Amino acid sequence: MKSMIDSHIHLDHYKDEEIEAIISSSPSIQSVISVSYDLESAKRNLLLSEKYSKVKPAFGYHPEQSLPNSEDLANLMTWIESHKEKMIAIGEVGLPYYLRMEKADPSFPLQGYIELLEAFMVLAKKWEKPIVLHAVYDDAPAVCDLLEKHSIAKAHFHWFKGDSKTIQRLIKNGYFISFTPDIVYEEEIREIAKMFPIDQVMVETDGPWPFEGPFQGLATHPKMMNESVSSLSKLKGMSVQEVYCQLLKNTKSFYTI
């Protein structure tokens, strides 16, 4: 058995024919967790979930963009609340690490992003939904502080990058992380995989984000996760079959699929 769940993909960013191909030509993919970028993204993910039973939508506001104005934020939050029964999680939400590094502006409105993230955490707690997080490097400890403040237990740090101290904190708190296909060729990611317990791990593509190494020039597809599983099996000293089974179990349990 090689059944998998793509725990983090932006399916709405693919073209219709690409989505059809991903869903129809991938019998080994049980489900995909399609995270949202903004309101329009959330609306499309909802439509995709209604068309394809494999698509499990998460609704949120991606942090690597400008903050929404008050009207847009109100519209987003109202829409999410009215469709909360259709979503599997709050996401993708978090803090704008790469945007902040790019801007290199001391007046960058980080506090506004923190307040927005807290608002999403309040909803996750209230509605008992998992939260899907974009929180890497120096932002990860700050996000851990907020998760602890709001007593959030089900937190998924997608494509996590951070130091060993933060890794140990994530493990202790029972948070999950997921690995993209770059685990095949990125030593930084491979070292994190060695440290993190396999029962708190998932795999993802973050598609359509492109990858390098053996995936250079290829369109990102959930089938690439087979290579991620193979790498994990070697790093963990487990059989490939054991890893497939454990990852599937982890993701189904975390997202209550």
Steps between C-alpha positions, in 0.01 A plus 500: 500500500632844404206718598589858583343831597650825377478693825563842343433607144364814333276307262307813408818641342502225236312519171174306473649235270797456734267450797297244308818311413631508857174367642410246232846359425618452858316206660766478772414852620213458747453870569662841461482777758457808284589813695379849414681824426215749541122522456494425127737209557275366776194525276673303225621236742145458625377450143777247436404307813141487380612365163764257627453301820877464537541875552486612863505882521660720762411870518733780606722788389857433389741728690751559219294788358375841611256505788134515394315826554224502760222442246675211328584342835140531620376341177750215534415427862125516435533263206717253694253497789210429267691211339685363802323165483649445153862560596740245642728760660596865535779571254729607365580759765813615679767768492669664196863393543606521134305818428657665803850397393432629149374837621774550762290787631513584875145636475363169368157446667580167667261567788210507253594152376525374856152635577359339186659166589357519850154565355530179299623311806195616693278356225696173488455459873133599494411268214739220605682503166866427429710800396744491206799724558757685295758567771869449429836585656473788751122517465440146623569567873270804490225290346556233765447770764166589342392137469573445868325826593182384324534133605509374142583130488462417130765703321656406167823682411528444126846493335653578840849646532653590836761431766529196724357682804182586310482147359505357851228744603278392210555135585423554869178689419381225265501721191538349154729595214495397135774446245498605135695325223805710589572240771654304213779754442507767777733408786338753736163329458650152525656589837162616631346172382759303696402684819122499470305191616332322212163498678488883480587522131303544178597553136392777265581662168408866559420482129516663261823624662785361283788288631861448405732199502340205320178702464660790312269620222215268598149614587439429869270201543400295810674196349828670593421407861605143415857627490447679833382173656803319362731760654321484834530122508878524461537783752288317758630149436147377427359307209331703230173320572520588871549867413205504257277349767619730779466820296152405386399420856647829626322717244164328528511530877617864504238618251229254607457372146 
